[in-house]
Amino acid sequence: MSETISEAVPGNTLSEFDRDTAVRQREPGVHDVRLSPGWAIGHALNGGYLLATAGRALGETLAHPDPFTVTAHYLSATTPGPAVIRSETARAGRTLSTGTAGLFQTGADGQETERLRVLASYGDLDTLTDDIRTSAKPPAMPPLDQCFSARDNPAGPDAAPEMGKRLDLRLDPATCGWAVGAPSGRGEMRAWFGLADGRDADPFSLLMAVDALPPTAFELGLSGWVPTVELTVHVRARPAPGPLRVSVSTVNLAGGFLEEDVEIWDSADRLVTQSRQLARAKAN
Amino acid sequence: MSETISEAVPGNTLSEFDRDTAVRQREPGVHDVRLSPGWAIGHALNGGYLLATAGRALGETLAHPDPFTVTAHYLSATTPGPAVIRSETARAGRTLSTGTAGLFQTGADGQETERLRVLASYGDLDTLTDDIRTSAKPPAMPPLDQCFSARDNPAGPDAAPEMGKRLDLRLDPATCGWAVGAPSGRGEMRAWFGLADGRDADPFSLLMAVDALPPTAFELGLSGWVPTVELTVHVRARPAPGPLRVSVSTVNLAGGFLEEDVEIWDSADRLVTQSRQLARAKAN
């Protein structure tokens, strides 16, 4: 296990994340994107990756640059390949702009199907006051070099989802019981988080990072797919360079649904993101 | 202070909440509503009341009856009087339907202005499995008869906002320091919650209840207006009859924004709702 989570991206090489979330404006409010199979978990593309991509398109449409609060509803499974994102402004204010985006794919029958719908307000993180009164504490977890990477997976380094190769994820051993058939029974998942090619975090990669850890359901003893119904992300500060700590918790697994609450802390001990998703828990 | 939070609504009388959130379909996807001044806080109508009203209209448009996860972005201040809600389906699935709604008012100049935009997924709460594994605990708070109602307000019973007359709200004394100039410094607010006319809770009144308590900012020592930017509500179960317990917490007052996290517990000790809002905290 290497000692550092990130290595510098050489020269002007575009990072994997920037390359795979790049959107190309066809006309105002219409962006083309080629979704990469590199962010798949099983057969489906990761919801955080899709949100980051749609978020970049919406950021080009809105008058403000940074996602402040972003909600996505996932409508159907997204496949790698071309997609189009249609976005529009609902209101352009002085401090915040609000708008919507829809990501569509065209099937073999020529029919467009919507994959996710986004409603979001954007602002400018650089204009926030420096009055910070946070009573939350960073998650208690071991140093990075005592956490588990995909290379430590008892099922072998290739057992991780394809998306795992894009990330430098180091799981807190206290939340890894599921990987050896001994889930803790607590709805908790924690990890050090970076991108594998060393790209530092920004507001758009945070939209992906909130959905990048194994589901808390695994530690609750469920093993099936946990599809996201809805995901809301609050980006509260521009993250400092360096590894992030991501802490996920679930308290209410009930009626076939559960919530995942996420906090992301940066290397300067700032709570940079809070998110919550509602997901379906398929019974074993 | 009466011993019970609710008295029966006599006969067939429509409750205040049902009357004031009633929507009338003009054509499919277009509903008229008359917003009541009875739900004002200062000059603005309460965001939860508006969400409940838009939620009812969207529920008539979608194929499923109950709000499961509902997000609203508040675009401009809403005034009492007529409004129109335009809603549409994004996807109708077997278990969930997803759609959007916008609430508009027409100004003196004849121009329509959007007040809030909603994105939501609805389902049928009666179809949920009865597998309940909740590790959260109901809030620790005194019995209802030891909590404070508007009648106990040291500034007089009429000092409460107009909306307070619609509610039977009993605040936990531990979170009432702000009312006597001695805020606790903790971002917490708790109350027993009912409707003043005794109407029991349902999924739509929960959409209002999550935004009905005084802001946690008051207990953090701020006294100004705390306008909601975005509010997301997960309704996780149909509430049992009887008083609700509403617990609100804030951990991240930073950069001029704060989150309010809400849990609502019903009389059967079921966690029926989780919500989070992002709000602006105006400096004193």
Interface residues (C-beta under 8 A of the other chain):
Chain A: F68 T69 T71 H73 L75 S76 A90 R91 G93 L96 T98 T100 G102 E114 R117 V118 L119 A120 S121 L125 L128 T129 D130 D131 I132 R133 T134 S135 A136 R186 G187 L220 V229 E230 T232 H234 R236 A237 V251 N252 L253 A254 G255 G256 F257 E259 L271 Q274 R276 L278 R280 A283
Chain B: F68 T69 T71 H73 L75 S76 A90 R91 G93 T95 L96 T98 T100 G102 E114 R117 V118 L119 A120 S121 L125 L128 T129 D130 D131 I132 R133 T134 S135 A136 R186 G187 L220 V229 E230 T232 H234 R236 A237 V251 N252 L253 A254 G255 G256 F257 E259 L271 Q274 R276 L278 A283
